[in-house]
Structure formats: structure tokens, C-alpha cells
Amino acid sequence: MAKVLLVDDELTMVQMVTEMLRAEGHEVFPVTNSRDALAALEAHTPELVITDLYLDKTKAHGLEILQRARSITPPASVIVITAFGTIETAVEAMKNGAYDYLEKPFKLDELNLCVQRALSYNEAISENLYLRKQLKKKYQFSQIIGSAPKMQEVFKMVERVADTDSTILILGESGTGKELVARALHFNSRRQFAPFIPVNCSALPENLLESELFGHRKGSFTGAVNDKKGLFQEADGGTIFLDEVGSMSPMLQSRLLRVLQEREVRRVGENTPTYINVRVLAATNEPLEKKIKDGTFREDLYYRLNVIAITLPSLRERREDIPLLVAHFLRNKINPRTGHPVQITRQAMEVLGNYDWPGNVRELENAIERAATLCEHDIIQIGDLPPSLVRGLPQAVAATPVQGGELAQLPTPAGPPAAAPAQGTPPTHQNAAAPSHPRTDASLKDFLREQELAYLNRVLAQVGGDKEKAAIVLGVSLATLYRKLSEDERAP
């Protein structure tokens, strides 16, 4: 159960409440003065404090205990009790963070119910904080996989604008990770503890989308049986992500423009505006400039949304990231039939690298999921890949036997490349590179440098250390390659 600090200068009250709390299974620390109460707060860090407000009948020592209890880590819930209750003292206690306020005399059942509610509230707050920490960890910058130059530009832009309130337009083909970037922007901003509300603007018809975004009043249309808050109001203090914003009707575009200009919303059937504090992130997989020329998208709305643009490259524009992504998708992937980690052959990796990926990263993830489920002997062969990938390959290549084939040496998302097996040593489960978890304690700048240097080292290893060949493969000048390698040597 819970640790409870009980503070009251009436000994009879202390004994009675202590007995009741211990009967409920709580660990109780009873004290009769403010000095011992403050010491007990430091020594025991209770989850709940029950304190009298006026310990010597003249001074509100309970307020000091309340303030100290709310300042410890984690903060304790506080129930204030007093025989001298007034509206002013109740308001003062609640302003200082008290969970509840009881006047003497009270029934023990009344106090017990209040204790249960306070502890349930404490538990809900702790769970909420834990889930938010897990979400933030999930959407750290290091969870966006990529070391290609175009992805480096994305990382740098996200780092620069995450903690601003600027409206951002995320551009990219379907499957490139636009929502992942939007979540990274939110969970690395000062709004991270407020709601993140994603909306797919193409998934609902116009009338339903209007009601979802802006809310409605009861009776404003057939079926509106209750008042409803819109998603803009639900996201107040946080972020709303409008995916496929280009599919909005002209009427909804007009309403969205007013939200961006005036920072207010009007529910359907209501004339009074509601002011909101929401950051707007929007995304589209189609060029809005073309829709403006066609007359299907408002030019003034485009400029309101396009304050800062982040363009995500397609997967075919960053093929060098395919091994990194495959390593990421295979991390902790276990064959349910054997209990062994799933690996992939070099031949299958070559097929992945030569495919154009119209569905981008989402299609690659689905392909790896399918292959990992269907493969035998824990090794993904060419024949395990989706038919769309092997269509057009020579039949002899597509029909690679289930067993055999050289294992691909997959890179890790961060850190140096895995060592290649010794010459003449057949590839095995042990000498195949096992992807490891990326660092989560580094700054984005350090993380980007680590990924860049790891990729440079991999390319150098592939060309036998020939820097001229490496520069050609990397598409940079030899001087640039030397400079980047010297940065590695200067790094602490």
C-alpha cells in the first residue's frame, strides 16, 4: 500500500486515524508538530500527507508542510484538515496544491474515501508521467534512421525548429515518415507534456471532418445530440498534426486559415469564438503549388502553412540508408519457430538495394516483416521477399535455395561498423553483424557525427581503404573526405 505522513496536534485524533490507516494496510508515520513533520518528509518521502492546517491553533503551519510536501520528488498528495475552516483557508490550501480539504469533525469513512481517491490520483499521475517519458524516448531524434546527406539536412532542420511555435509543412511521398517527424518535433518541444493530436484529413468526408476539427453544438445538425469539443480544442496547449492537408475542401481551408490567423475556433452551430493555443504541423504528399494553379488549394493558406518546410527524401534518393533501415527493422526480430534472431543474405540485400520502393520506408518495413515471418532457418532469402521485388529477376536468381548464401553484414544505426569475418571463415549466426541499440544519451549533433563517421568507415572498408575510390562512392571530393576523417581524429 502507501506511505502516509499524518500530522495533527490532537493525540486522540492521531491515534484514531493511524489505527484506521494501518487497518487499510498503509505504512503510517504519525507526528504531532511541524518540526517532526518536515523531518519525516525528508526521511520517508511519503506518497500521501494528511495534515492539520493550524497545529498550534494560531499559525497555519500546515501550509508550510503542504508546500514542502509538494516540492519533494516525487511530490506527495496532501489532504488538509482543520477545525477552523473558512472559504478563504480552503482556497489558500487548494492554491498551494492540496488534493482535498476536510473540516473537523469528519467521519472516518469520509477520510478513508478521500485517501483512496488521493492515492488513485497519485497513481494516475505517475503512470501518465511514465507513459510520456516512454513516448519521448520513442520519438527521440535517434529513432529516425538515416545517414544519407539529405537525411542529415532533415535532422539539422528538426533540431533547429523543434522547440519553436512556428507552423511547419512536412513534404514527402507516402511512406517517408512524415508523422514520425511530426511526433519528433512535438516530443522534443516545450509542448511535449500537452496533447499531440494527429488528423488524417483525407480519411473523413467534409461534414464529419468539420465537426471533428472544430466541434459542434447540440442540435446544430441531424445527429448532433450532444455538445462536442473539436480536435483543435482537445489539442489546446499542444500540437495538432494535419496529415494530407491538401485534400481539404475549400470551405474547410477557409476555416483553417482563420484558425491560423486569429488563433480561435468556432464550433458548428456556435457564434462565440474559443481562443486556443495550438501549434499546427501539416503534411502533404502532393505538390500544393500545382493545386494552387488548379484552383483547388488557397494560396493564402499555403503561405500560412509553409512558414518552415521540411522535405523528406524518398527511399530511392537515399539507397545507402537501406542497410541501416533493414538492421533497424530486424533488431530483436525473433523467428517464433526456432527462437533465433532473423538474418538476411547478401543476395537478398542486393535485391532490396536495387528496388525503387514506391511505398518508401513503409513498404520496406512491410517487406522485412513479411520476409521475417516466412523465412526458414532464420535467414531471409530472395525467395522470401514480396513478389513485387523479385518480379523481373532471372528465374535462377529468384529461386535461391532455402539454405545457403552469404549472410549480409548489416550496419548498426550508430557506432563503428561490425568487423568482417576472417578470410575463409564461413558466415554463421555468430559472425553476422547484430544490430545494437543506438545511443540515447548523445546530443543530436554528436549523434549525426557518429552516424556520418560510421558510414565513412564502412565505405572505406568496402573499397579496401582506398580513399580516392571511397570519395567517388560517397560523391564528395577527396579533400572533403580527408577533412571529415580528420574531424574524427580531433573528436574527443
N, C-alpha and C positions, 0 to 999 in steps of 0.2 A: 504494500500500500504506500502511503505517502508520509514524508516527514513534515510534522506540523509544529510550529512555534506558537505557544499560547501565552499571551501577555495580559495579565489583569491583576490589580492590587487587592481584589477581594478574594481571600483564600478559599472561601466556600465555593465561589464561582469557578475558580481554577480547578479545585478537586472534582467538582461535578462534571465539568466539560472534559477534563482529562480522562475520567473514567468512561465517558461516552465515546470519545475518540478512540481510546485503546480497545474498547469492545468492538469497534469497527475495523480493527486491525492496523490502525495508524501508529507510527512512532511519534510520541508526543514529547516536547521539551517545554514544560511549564515554568514560567518565571513571573515574578511579581513587581518588577521595576524596569525602567527604561534602560538603565546601565547594563543589567544582565541580558536584557533583550537584544541590545546592539551587539554584545559579545557573542550571544548564541547565533545571531545571523551570520557572523564571520566564521564561527566554528562548525556549524552544521549545515549551512546553505539549505534551509527548508524549502519545500515546494509550496507551502501554504503558511501564512501568518494570520492568526486571529488576535487582534489587539484592541484593548480598551483605548478610547481616544483621550480621556482625561485620567491619567494614572494617579495624580495627587489631588484630583478634584478641582484644580485651578488652572493647570497648564496642559496644553494639548501635546503631551509627549508622544502620543500615538501617531501624530503626523510625521514626526521625525523618524519613527520606526517604519512607517509606511514608505516614506521617501527612500530610506536606506534599503528596505526590502525590495523595492522596485529597481534599485540600482545594481544589485548583485547579479552575477551571471551563473545560471540563467535567472531572470527575475522571478520572484515569488508572487503568487496571487495573494491578495490581502483582503480580509474581511474585517471591517471596523465595527466595533460595538461600543455603545455608550448609554449611560442613563440620563444624559443631558442633551438629548437630540433636538436639533433645530434644522430647518431647511438650509440655513447658511452653513452649518457644520457638515451636513450631508453633501452639499455641493462642493465644499472645500475638499472633503475626502475623495470624492469621485474625480475631481480635477487633478489630484495628486496620484491617481492611478488605482484607487481601491476597486476591487471587483464588486463588492456589495457593502451595504451599511445596515446594521440591525440596532434597534433600540431595545434597551432593557426595560422591563423584563421580557424575555422571549422564551418560547418553548424549545426544549432540546431537539425535538423533531424538526422544528423550523431551522435551527442552526445546522443540524445534520444534513438537511436537504441543500442548504446553502453551500456547505462544504463539498458535497458531491458535485454540485454544479461548477464550483470554482475549480476543482481538480479536473473535471471533464474539459473545461475551457482551457486549462493549462496544457492538458494532453493534446488538444486540438491545435493549439498554437505551436507546440513543439513539433508535431507532425507536419504542420504547414511549413515551418522553417526548414525541416529536414528535406521535404519534397522540393522546396525552392532551391536549396543548395544542390540537390541532385540534378535539377533541371539546369542550373547554371553550369554545373560540371559537364553535363551532356552537351551543352551548346557553347563550350569554350571554343576559342579560335582554333585550338589544336585539333578539334573534331572535324574541321573542314579539311579534307585531304587534298593535297596538291603541291607540287614543287615546280610546275611549269611557270615560265615568266609571266604569263597572263594571270595565273592564279596568285602569284606574288603581288601583282598590282591590286588584285581584289582584296587580299589580306591587308595591305597597307591602307587602302581606302576605308575598309571596315573599321580598322583600328582608329583612324582619324575622326570618323563621324559617329561612332557608336554612342558616345556619351554627349551627343548634342540633341536638340529637339527638331532638327531640320527634317523636312519631308524628303523621303528618298524613293526614287524609282529604280527598281531592280529589273534589269533587262536580261533576257536569255531564253534559249529554246526550252521546250518542255523537258523536264528531267535533269536540268543542270544544277538544281539545288537552290532555287530562289527562296523557298520558305526556310531552308536551313540557314541561309544568310540573314533573313529577316529575324529569325529567332536569336541568332548570334548578336545581331545589333541590339535587340531588346535586352537579353540577359547579360550583356556587358555594358549596360547603361544605368543611370541612376533610377530608371523606372523598373528595374529588374524585379522588385517585390510587388509591383502592381500587375494587373492582368495583361496577358498577351492574347488577343482575340484574332484568330485567322478567319477570313471570309473568302470563299470561292465565289466570285461574282458571276461566274458562268453556270453555276450549279442550280440556280433558282430562277423562276420566271420573275418578270419585273415587279408585279404587285407584291409577291412574297418577299423579294429582296428588299423592297422599300420598307416593309413592315419590320423585317429582321434588322436592318441597319438603323432605322430611325425610331422604331416603336410605334405604338398606336394607342388611342383612347378607346375605352369600351364603347361599342355601338358605332364606331366610325365606319365600319363596313360589315357586310354579312359574315358572320363567324367570329367577329371581334367581341367575345363575351366577357373579356377582362381587359384592364389596362395592361400594357406590355412595355417594358423598357427596351429600347433598341440596343444594338451591339456597341454603338458609339458611347452610350451611357454606361454600359457594362464595362467598357474599357477605360473609363474615366481614371486619370492618373497614370495610365499605362500606354499600351501601343495597340493599334488596330492594323492588321495586315490585309490589304485588299488585293487578293490574287486574281489574275486575269481581269484587271480593271478596264481593259479595252472592250470588254463585252457588255459594259453598262449601257443602258438605253439613254437617249438624250435627256429625258426627264430626270433620271437619277444622276446623270452627270451634272445637271444644273443644281440639284440639291447638294451633291458632294462639293461643288465649287463654293457654295455658301458656307458649308461647314469649314472648309479650309480658310475662307476669307474672314468669317465672323467668329469662328470657334463656338458655334451654337447649333443646336439641333431642334427641330420641331417634330413632335410625333404626329403621325397621321391622325387627322381629326382634331388637332390642337393648334391654337394660335400663339400661345405663350412659348417663347424660346427657352431652352435649357442650356446653360453655358457649360462647356466641357473642357477638360484639359487632357487631350489625347494626342499622341504622336502618330502620324499617318505614314505607313510604309505601303507602297503599291508595287505590283509586279505585272509584267506582261510578256508574252512570248511572241507577240506580233508587233511590227513597227507601227507606232502610233502616228508617226509623220504621214504614213500612207493613208491611215484612217482619217486624218485631218483633211487631206486633199480630197478624199472621197466624201467628206461631209458627215462622217459617222462618229467623229470624236471632236469635242470642243477644243479649240486651240488655247483658250484662256485656261481651261482646266489642265491641259498638258503642261503649260508653264508653271502652274501651281504645284503639280506633282513632281515635275522634273527639276526640283531645286538642286538635288545632287543625284547623279545617275551612277549606278554600279552595274557594269556589264559582265555577265558570267560567260566565259567561253564554252563552246560546245566541246564534247569529249574528243571529237576528231581534230580539234585545234590544239589539244594537249595530250596527244597519244602517249607521251613519256610518263604521264601520270597513271596509265592503266595498270602497270605492275603494283604501284602503291595502293591503288584502289582495290585490286584483287587481294592483296595482302590484308587490307583492312576488312574486307568482306569475309575472308576466310579465318580471321582471327577468332579463336575459340569455337570454330566450327567443328563439331564432332560427328563422325559417322555413327548414327544410332545403332547400326547393326554390329559394329566392331568396337565402338568406344574409342577409336583412334582419331587423331586430328586429320582433317582433309587437306590434301596437297594437290598440285596441278603439274602436268607435264610441260616441258618447254615447247613442244609442238602445239599444245592447246593454247599456250600463252601467245604464240606467234599468230594463231588464228584470231585471238582477241585483239591483238595489236593491229591487225590488218583490216578489221571490220570498221565500217563508218559510223556505227552507233547513232542511228536517227533518234533513238529514245534516250541517248546520253547516259548519264551516270545511273539513272533509274533502271534503264534497260540492262546495263552491265550488272547491277546488283541482282536483278531478277534472273539473269543468265547464270550467275555464280550460284545463287540459291537453288536453281533447278539442277545444275550440274552436280552440286554437292549432295543433293538428295538422291540422284540417280546413279552416281558413280559406284563402282565396285572396288574393293581392295583399297579404299580411302584415297584413291588417286583419280583426279579428273582427267579424262582422255578427250580427244577431239570428238569422239562419238557421243560423249555425254553433253556436249554443248547444244543449244537450241538449233533446230533445223535451219532457221534463217541465217545462222552464222556459217554453217558448213555447206549451204547450197552454193553450187558453182565450184567447189573444191574438187580436184581429181578424186575419183572413187577410191583409189588406193590410199590416198591420204585421209579421206573421211572415215574409212573403215579401219582406223588404227586399232590393233588388238587391245583387249581389255587390260592385259598385263604387259608391262614393258614400256619403254620410252623414258627419256631422260627427264628427271624432275627439274622444274623451274626453280631458280634461286631467287625467291621473292625478296624485294627490299623491305625494310621496316619504315613506317611513317616518319620516324625521326631517328637520328643517330647514324653511325657508320654502317656501311653495307656488310652483309654477312660474308664470312670467309668462304671462298670456293673450296670444294672438296679437293683433296690431294690428287695429283695426276695418277690415273689408273685405278682410283677407288670408285667402285660403282656407287651411284647415288642411292641413299637409303633415307628412311624416315628421320634418322638422327642428323644426317648432314644437310638435309634440306633446311633452308632458312625459315625459322619460325618467327612470324611477326610478333613483335612485342608492343606493349602499350606505350603511347607517346608520353613524353614528359608533360606534366600539368603544373609544374612549379616555375616554368620559364616565362619571361615576358614574350609578347608576340614577336618583337624584334629578334630576340635570341632564338626563338623557335624557327623563324624564317631563315636565319643564318644557318642553323643546324641542318634544315632540310636542303638548302642550296648546296652546302658543302658536302653533305652525304651524296647528293646526286652527282656532283662533280667527281667525287671519288669513285662512284660506281662506273661512270663513263670512262674514267682513266683506267680502271681495272679491265674494262671490256676491250680497250684498244691497246692493252699491254703497256700502259704508261706513256704512250706516245702523245705528247701534249698537242702537237700540230693536228693529229687525227682527232683528238678529243675536241679541239676548238672547232673543227669542221662539223663534227656531230652535234655539238652544242649550239652552233650557229652564232658564235661570238668570235672576236678577233683573238689572236694569240696573246696580245698584250692584256686584254680583258681577263683572259683565263689566268695569266700569271698574277694579275692584281688580286683576283678573288682567292687564289690559293695562298697568296701572301697574307691576306686578311685572316686566313685560318691560322697561320703561324703566329700572327700578332695577338690572336684572341687569347684572353686569359684562361 
